Amino acid sequence: MTLQKAMEMIAPFEGLPYYDEARDVLWTAAGHGPKVLHGAAYRIRDAFASYQYAVNYGKSDA
C-alpha cells in the first residue's frame, strides 16, 4: 500500500477529532514498510467509521 492510497482511505473523515493525528500516524507507518502502513490505514479507517456511526446513530438521552 502507498501513503497516497492510505490518505485517500481516511479522506472522507476529514474534520473528525484526531484526523490530524491519524495523518501523522500514517506518515510514520509509511516509514516502517507497506505491511505496517496497510494495517494502520485499515485500523484508522475502521475507528473513524465506528466513531462516525456512533455519533450519527447513537442513542441520545434527550
Phi and psi in degrees as GROMACS dihedral restraints (atoms count N, CA, C in turn):
[ dihedral_restraints ]
;  ai    aj    ak    al  type     phi  dphi    fc
    3     4     5     6     1  -100.2    20    10
    4     5     6     7     1   160.5    20    10
    6     7     8     9     1   -62.2    20    10
    7     8     9    10     1   -37.4    20    10
    9    10    11    12     1   -61.4    20    10
   10    11    12    13     1   -44.5    20    10
   12    13    14    15     1   -64.5    20    10
   13    14    15    16     1   -40.5    20    10
   15    16    17    18     1   -63.6    20    10
   16    17    18    19     1   -40.9    20    10
   18    19    20    21     1   -65.8    20    10
   19    20    21    22     1   -36.6    20    10
   21    22    23    24     1   -65.2    20    10
   22    23    24    25     1   -32.2    20    10
   24    25    26    27     1   -65.7    20    10
   25    26    27    28     1   -34.9    20    10
   27    28    29    30     1   -99.7    20    10
   28    29    30    31     1    -3.1    20    10
   30    31    32    33     1   -56.2    20    10
   31    32    33    34     1   -38.6    20    10
   33    34    35    36     1   -62.8    20    10
   34    35    36    37     1   -15.7    20    10
   36    37    38    39     1   -99.8    20    10
   37    38    39    40     1    11.8    20    10
   39    40    41    42     1   -59.5    20    10
   40    41    42    43     1   135.3    20    10
   42    43    44    45     1   103.2    20    10
   43    44    45    46     1   -16.6    20    10
   45    46    47    48     1   -76.7    20    10
   46    47    48    49     1   157.6    20    10
   48    49    50    51     1   -58.2    20    10
   49    50    51    52     1   142.9    20    10
   51    52    53    54     1    70.9    20    10
   52    53    54    55     1    14.4    20    10
   54    55    56    57     1   -62.4    20    10
   55    56    57    58     1   -43.8    20    10
   57    58    59    60     1   -63.0    20    10
   58    59    60    61     1   -39.4    20    10
   60    61    62    63     1   -66.1    20    10
   61    62    63    64     1   -37.3    20    10
   63    64    65    66     1   -63.9    20    10
   64    65    66    67     1   -40.1    20    10
   66    67    68    69     1   -60.3    20    10
   67    68    69    70     1   -41.9    20    10
   69    70    71    72     1   -64.5    20    10
   70    71    72    73     1   -38.4    20    10
   72    73    74    75     1   -63.9    20    10
   73    74    75    76     1   -42.3    20    10
   75    76    77    78     1   -64.5    20    10
   76    77    78    79     1   -39.6    20    10
   78    79    80    81     1   -60.9    20    10
   79    80    81    82     1   -44.1    20    10
   81    82    83    84     1   -67.2    20    10
   82    83    84    85     1   -42.7    20    10
   84    85    86    87     1   -62.6    20    10
   85    86    87    88     1   -33.0    20    10
   87    88    89    90     1   -61.6    20    10
   88    89    90    91     1   -30.0    20    10
   90    91    92    93     1   -74.0    20    10
   91    92    93    94     1   -13.1    20    10
   93    94    95    96     1  -100.2    20    10
   94    95    96    97     1     0.7    20    10
   96    97    98    99     1   115.6    20    10
   97    98    99   100     1   164.1    20    10
   99   100   101   102     1   -67.4    20    10
  100   101   102   103     1   -31.5    20    10
  102   103   104   105     1   -68.7    20    10
  103   104   105   106     1   -41.3    20    10
  105   106   107   108     1   -66.5    20    10
  106   107   108   109     1   -42.3    20    10
  108   109   110   111     1   -62.1    20    10
  109   110   111   112     1   -42.7    20    10
  111   112   113   114     1   -59.8    20    10
  112   113   114   115     1   -48.5    20    10
  114   115   116   117     1   -62.8    20    10
  115   116   117   118     1   -43.1    20    10
  117   118   119   120     1   -65.1    20    10
  118   119   120   121     1   -42.0    20    10
  120   121   122   123     1   -61.9    20    10
  121   122   123   124     1   -45.1    20    10
  123   124   125   126     1   -69.4    20    10
  124   125   126   127     1   -37.5    20    10
  126   127   128   129     1   -65.4    20    10
  127   128   129   130     1   -42.4    20    10
  129   130   131   132     1   -66.6    20    10
  130   131   132   133     1   -43.6    20    10
  132   133   134   135     1   -60.6    20    10
  133   134   135   136     1   -43.7    20    10
  135   136   137   138     1   -65.1    20    10
  136   137   138   139     1   -38.5    20    10
  138   139   140   141     1   -65.3    20    10
  139   140   141   142     1   -43.8    20    10
  141   142   143   144     1   -64.6    20    10
  142   143   144   145     1   -40.6    20    10
  144   145   146   147     1   -64.2    20    10
  145   146   147   148     1   -41.3    20    10
  147   148   149   150     1   -65.3    20    10
  148   149   150   151     1   -42.1    20    10
  150   151   152   153     1   -62.4    20    10
  151   152   153   154     1   -46.1    20    10
  153   154   155   156     1   -63.4    20    10
  154   155   156   157     1   -39.8    20    10
  156   157   158   159     1   -63.6    20    10
  157   158   159   160     1   -44.3    20    10
  159   160   161   162     1   -63.3    20    10
  160   161   162   163     1   -39.7    20    10
  162   163   164   165     1   -68.5    20    10
  163   164   165   166     1   -42.8    20    10
  165   166   167   168     1   -77.3    20    10
  166   167   168   169     1   -35.4    20    10
  168   169   170   171     1  -122.2    20    10
  169   170   171   172     1     7.6    20    10
  171   172   173   174     1   -67.6    20    10
  172   173   174   175     1   160.5    20    10
  174   175   176   177     1   -75.6    20    10
  175   176   177   178     1   133.0    20    10
  177   178   179   180     1  -106.6    20    10
  178   179   180   181     1   147.7    20    10
  180   181   182   183     1   -93.7    20    10
  181   182   183   184     1    17.2    20    10
